[in-house]
Amino acid sequence: MPYLWLWQELGASTDWPWWGAAYVVGLEPFSSMPTDGLSAAVDNGTAMLLGPAQSRTSRLRVEVIA
């Protein structure tokens, strides 16, 4: 996954499921960009393609230092 998506929810989502009570930050490995759908990723050439019976293996190592 060549991209890393940083997202945050800082109490702005006042409807279900957060009800304004969530204050979180997330880092997610991402296969393509931008984040507005598969067709946009296909258009810009970053969509991940897998052929029939093809597989992909990945490893993720995370370390938190406080």
Secondary structure as GFF3:
##gff-version 3
##sequence-region A 1 66
A	DSSP	beta_strand	3	10	.	.	.	ID=ss1
A	DSSP	beta_strand	23	30	.	.	.	ID=ss2
A	DSSP	alpha_helix	38	44	.	.	.	ID=ss3
###
